[in-house]
Amino acid sequence: MKEAVHIGPAPGTGPSLEELMADVAMGDKDAFSSVYDAVAGSVLGVVRAVLRDRAQSEEVAQEVLVEVWGNAARYRTDRGTAINWVLTLAHRRAIDRVRSVESAAARDHRAALLAQTPEFDEVTEEVETRLEREQLRRCLRTLTELQKQSVSLAYYRGLTYSQVAELLAVPLGTIKTRLRDGLIRLRDCLGVNA
């Protein structure tokens, strides 16, 4: 027959773990010392089974025991034994650490992929800009001289229609018509959809 394994102080040699937890909830440091001694090995074992890394396991086990000290008042005897409550905290905290590590690794992986993204290609951009300028020059050559002058003054020098009319000594209505016709011709030449 197998012998029963008991976690915590030996039966009958002092207060139970549940009683100690009630004292810890009241801020009793000696009671916490007894709880610590009773559960620290089991907490480390549960955490180590999940994390596998000794240093992280020790760190998480310490966090769990600090949580036991700070949250002992949350333990309720009607929901289970004190050791089960402590080991549940340990298991949850270990799982949280695994998720945190995985999340950090995924973030680092995404950051590495972004670092490999090519920078802005100045040469390509310059070539495209030059090609667009050349196409625009070619299309401007298809305009009549008056259309070309009107478009150049209005769009390259930023003059208003009235200023263009005054500068070219042409009625305002004529300038508006030349600009409209010139822009339609440019649009068609450049292949821009209206």
Protein Blocks (a to p, Z undefined) as FASTA:
>chain_A
ZZdddedjdehiaccfklmmmmmmnopaklmmmmmmmmmmmmmmmmmmmnopaklmmmmm
mmmmmmmmmmmmmpcfklocfklmmmmmmmmmmmmmmmmmmmmmmmmmmmmmmmmpccdd
fklmmmmmmmmmmmmmmmmmmpcfklmmmmmmmmmnopafklmmmmnopafklmmmmmmm
mmmmmmmmnopaZZ
